[in-house]
């Protein structure tokens, strides 16, 4: 009954999702919209954004698309303003926009690390900063999509892990600051999920890798991840770690045996095709 009431309370809310044109972001927009919420999505690629809006509209979802690069402060400010102009308020901000990388740190150009931090971490900070007054007014939710890499350092993903650790620290602190304001903060960490983030992962020189080295068919789908994240948002949970072995168990084991987890992570990543550690 408690969960049912939480679902009813969130109906017809306004949900803003960054990186909403594909992958988990698109799946989240579809799932929130399916349950009756009004959606705004943001993305850098205008063509992909338009296609996502068309598809979600076709499904009967009230959807609004806004071109935005979350690494740019002004874009984030305009993103929030346009959402307010369209819907009048914001109830849920999902900071989902992000990119990954795949290269050993010794080989990686510093510009790659900066780019990951600008999009993943600063994008989350920027959007949250401008949305916060409206979220405080609505006693709404800030959701950060991180990764198991935000709990465990993944070799070959120094910039990615660093950005996800930083997001977790930022949002955990934001939650603590708002213990008495009614603001809800959720940090959601999918395990390896079938999405396009690995296809667009940056290599050592900053070029997209273009093809994922992982078997996507064996991973959790973006749609399954979205259902779990939406449920956690409805229930106003503080944290969510998805998948058992690569997610919950690994995070738990890392608390007590970090050296063992480091060895397991290294050996796991070393087995990837064209691994930088072979």
N, C-alpha and C positions, 0 to 999 in steps of 0.2 A: 504493500500500500504506500509506503514511504517513497519508493522509487517511482511509482505511478504519479504521485503528487508532484515530484520533482519534474517529471516529463511535462505535466500539465502547466507548471509554472513557467517553463521556458517557451511554450508555444507562442508563435507570432512575435518572437524577439528578432532583433536585428543582429546578424552575425557577419562580421567582416573578416575575410580570410586572405592573407597575403600568399603569393605563390599559388593562386587558386585555379590556374588554367590546366594543370595536369597533375598526375600522381596522387599523393595523399591529399593535397590541397583541393583538387577537383572532387575527389571522393568525399571529402568532408563537406564541401558545398552541396553535393548531391544528397548526402545523408541528413544534414541539418535541414535542407530545403524539403526533403521528403517528409520530414516530421512537422512541417508547417512554419518554419522560420523564414524570414526575409533575408536574402543573401546579397552581400557585396563581395566581389572578388577582385584582387589586384594581381597584375603580372607585367613583366617587362615587354614580352613579345605580344604585340597588338594583334597579330593574326591568330595566334593561339588563344588569346583572351577572347576575341570575337567568336571563335569556334566554340569555346567552352560556354560562353553566354548563350549562344544559339542552342546548343545541346541541352543545357539546363532549362532554358525557356520551353523547349519542346516537351520536357518532362512535366511542365506545369509549375515550375518553381519561379517565384518572384526573385529576379536576379538583376544585378547591376554590376557592370564591369568598369574598372578604372585602371588605365595604364599607369604604372608606377614602378620606379626603381627604388627599392627600400634602402639602398645604400646611400641615397641622396636625401638629405634632411628635408629639403623643400618638397620633394615628391611625397614624403611621408605626411607632411603637414597638409598638403593639398588632398591627399588620399582620405584623411580623416574629415576634412572640410566637405569634400564632395559626398561622402557617406552621410554626413549630418544634413547637408542640403537636400539629399534624396529622401532620407527616412526620418530625419528629425532627432534620432538618438542612436546610440550603440549599446548593445547589451553584451556582446561577446566579441573579443578581438582574438583571432587565432594567428599567431606569428608562425607561419609555416614556410615562408620563402627561404630558400637556402641552396647552397651548392656544396659539392664535395671535392675531394682531391685524391690523387693516388701517386705518390712519389716519396722516396726517402728524403728526410729533411736536408741531408747533406747535399742533395742534388737539386733542391727546390729553390727557385728564384723567390726572393722575399716578397715580390709583388703578388705572388700567389697567396701567401699567408695573409697579406693585407686585404686582398680581395675577399677572401673567405670571412675574415673578421668584419669587413664593411657590410657585407650582405647578411651573414648569419647573425652576428652579435649586434652590430650597430643598427641593423634593420629592425631587430626586435626592440632595442632601446628607443630608437626614433619613433616607431609607430606607437609604442606603449606610452611614451611621454605625451604625445599629442592626443591620444585617445583617453588618457587617464581621467581628465575632468568629467567626461561623459560617462565613463564606466563607474566612477565614484557616485555620480548622480543616480545611475540606474542600479547600483549595487551589483554590477555585472561581473564578467569573467575575463581574465587575461589568460590565454593558453599559449604555452610555448612548446613547439614541436622540436624536441632535441633528438637524441639517439642514445643507444647503449654506449656510443662513443663519448657521451657526456658524463659517463660514470667510469669508463675504462679507457685508458690510452690505447688507441689502435695504431700499430706500426704502419707507416705509409700514409697516415692520415693526420699528421701533426696539426695542421691548420684547422682541419675539420673537428678533431677532438677538442682542441683549444677553444674554438668558438662555441661548441656545445657545452663544455664545462662552464664557460663564461655566462652563457644564457641561463644555465641552471643556478649559478650563484646569484645572478641578477634577480631572477624571479623568486628564488627562495627568500632573498632579502626583502623584495617588494611585498611578499606575503606577510613577512614578519612586521613590516612597517604598517600594514593595514589590517592588523588583527581586530581592530575595533571599528573599522569603517564599513564593513559589509562587502568589500571587494574580495572576489574569489580568484585565486591564482592556481592554475594547473600546469605542471611540468610533465609532458607526455613523451616517453622514450620508446618509439618503435624499435624492434630488433631489425634484422635485415628484411626489408620489405620490397616487393616488386614495384618499382617505380622508375622514373627516368633519371633519377639523381645520379646514378652511376654512369649513365651514358654521357652526361654533361660534366662529369667530374674532371677537374683540371689536372693536367700532367705537370711535370717539373717546370716546364717553360711557360705554363699558363694556357696551353691549348687544350680544348676539350678532348677527352680520351676517345669518345665516339662510340665505343662498344664496351659493354660491361663484361668483366671477367668472371662473373658469377652466374650460376644457373637460376634464373629468375623464377622458373616454374616451381622450384622447391621452397620458395619464400612465401611468407604471409602476403596476401593480396592487399592492395591499397584500400579496397572496399571493406575488408575485415578490420583493418587497422582503424579506419574511419568510424565504424560502428562502435568500437571500443572507446575511442577518444570522445565521441559525442556522448556516449553513456556516462563517461567519467566527468564530462562537463556538466551534464544534467545533474549529476549527483554531487557536484562541487567537491570533487576529490582533490587532494593536494598533489598527488603524483600517480603516474601510471607507467609501468614498465611492461612492454609487450614481448611475447614469445617466452617460452620457458627456459630451454637450455641456453640459447644465445642471449637471453634477456634476464629474466628474474633470477635464475640460478647463478649466472655469471656475476651479476651485480652483488648478490648475496655472498658468494664465495670470495669476491674481491675485498670485502670488508675484513675478512679474517686471514686470507691467504693471497695477498696481492702479488707476491712473486710467482706463485703457481699460475695465477690468471695471466700474468704477463707472458709467461712461457707458452701457455695455451694460445694466447692471442697471436704471438709471434709465429708459432708453428702453423696456426690456421691461415694466417695471411700469406705465409711463405708458400703454401700450396696453390695459391691462385696462379692461373696462367700469366706468364710474363711478370711475375712478382718482382719488385725491386730488391728482394732479399735472396734471390736465387743466385 
